[in-house]
C-alpha cells in the first residue's frame, strides 16, 4: 500500500512538471508555425510564458528563457497594438535578458534550440537596444546600466554566430567600442559610486583599451582622493593602447589637474624621442605654456604645425600664443623707443600679427570646432586685423562673430 502511494505521488508530481513544461511548449506554438504572429497569438504566448517564468519548476529552464526572449521581442515590436500595450513595459529588456540567460545556461540545449537562438539573438539585441535609446532620451541613466550589460553581452555573442548582423550594425556605426564607451559614460553619471566603480572595473578586467573607460576610472579614483590610484589606472591604459595619443592626453590632463606638470614632462620628452609626432609637440607646447615657458611653447607649437598643418589645435594655440606672449616683447620696447625705433617696432608688430592671423585662418577651416571655439577664433582674427590697420578685414571678422553669437 505504501509503495502504491509513492507511485501515485510520483505520477502526480510528473503531471505537474509536465503541465508547466507544456506551457513553455504552448508559448513556442503560439508565436510559431501555422498560428502565425498576430497580436492575439503573441498575447497568448505571453500569458503561457509568464506562467512558466513564475513557476519554480520552469523559472530557470533554458527553453523557458528562449521562449520568453522570443515572446517579448514580439511584444516589443507589436506594442502599438491595443492588445499588447499593457504588456509592453520593459519588453525589450525582458527579451534581451532572457536571451542572455539562455546563452549562459549550462543545461544541455538541443541543436534545434541553439539554431533558433542564433537567429533570434539579433532580434533580442535590437529590441533591447531600441528600448534603451528611448530611456536615454528620458535621461534614465541608472536604469540603462542594466540594459548595456545585456546589450554588450549579446553583441559579443553575435560576433561569434552572426557576422551579417554585426556588419550591418557597424555600417550604422554601432560597434563594440561605441557600446562600451556609452556604458562607461552611463556609469560615470550613476548615482551609486560603488556601481560606477564596479562597472568600469569590469570593463577593464574584460580587456578594454578604450580611452573613455580609463579616463572615467581615473576620475573615480580622483573623486575618492586616490591620486596614486588614478595615475596607476591611466598608465595601465597606456600599456593597453601603446602609442594612443588620446590615452596619453588623459595622463596629461591628470598631471595638469594635480598641478604637477613638471613630472609629466619626462614622459612627453620620451614620446618625442621615440615618436616625434605633431601631437606630442603640441602636448609639450601646452605643458610649457602652463609652466610659463612661453618661448619654448611657441617653438613647440611651431614644430607641431610644421609636422602637420592640419593640427588645427596647434594652429589655433600658436596664433594666440604669438598674440599674447611674443607681442609683449614689442610692447616692452615701446617705453624706451625713439621715433625711428617706434616705427621699426610697429612694423615688427604688424608682421607678428600677420603671422598669427595666418595660423588662426588655418584653424578656422576646422569644421569640427564648436560655435564657442569659432567665436574665439574670429575675435582673435579681428584683433589681428585691427593691429595691422586692416579695417575691412576687421569688420568682416566682426560680422562673423555676430553671426555666430546669434546662433549660439
WOWO-V309727 format. One line per field, one symbol per residue. ss: DSSP state (H for helix, E for strand, - for the rest). phi: phi as a letter, one per 30 degrees, with the letter a starting at -180 (. if undefined). burial: 1 if it has 24 or more other ideal C-beta (glycine too) atoms within 12 Angstrom, else 0. A space follows every 50 residues. Layout:
ss=???
phi=???
burial=???
This chain:
ss=-HHHHHHHHHHHHHHHHHHHHHHHHHHHHHH-HHH---HHHHHHHHHHHH HHHH-------HHHHHHHHHHHHHHHH-------HHH---HHHHHHHHHH HHHH------HHHHHHHHHHHHHHHHHHHHHHHHHHH---HHHHHHHHHH HHHHHHHHHHH-HHHHHHHHH----HHHHHHHHHHHHH----HHHHHHHH HHHHH-----HHHHHHHHHHHHH---HHHHHHHHHHHHHH----HHHHHH HHHHHHH---HHHHHHHHHHHHHH---HHHHHHHHHHHHH---HHHHHHH HHHHHHH----HHHHHHHHHHHHHHHHHHHHHHH----HHHHHHHHHHHH HHHHHHHHHHHHH-------HHHHHHHHHHHHHHHHH---HHHHHHHHHH HHHHHHH-
phi=.ddddddddddddddddddddddddddeddcbiddibdeddddddddddd dddddedbdbdddddddddddddddddcdddedcedcddhdddddddddd ddddecddcdedddddddddedddedddddddddddddicdddddddddd ededddddedbbdddedddddcicceedddddddddddcddceddedddd ddddddjebdeeddddddddddddicddddddddddddddbdiddddddd dedddddchbddddeddddddddcbdcedddddddddddddicddddddd dddddddadcddddeeddedddddcddddddddddcdddddddddddddd dddddddddddddddddddddddddddddddddeddddicdddedddddd ddddddcd
burial=00000000000000000001101111110111000010101111111111 11100001001111111111111111111000010011011111111111 11100000000010011111111111111111011000001011111111 11111111001100110010000101001111111111110000111011 11110001111111111111110000000110111111011001111111 11111000001001101100110000111111111111111001011111 11111000001111111111111111100100000000000000100110 01111111111111000000001111111111111111000011001101 10010000
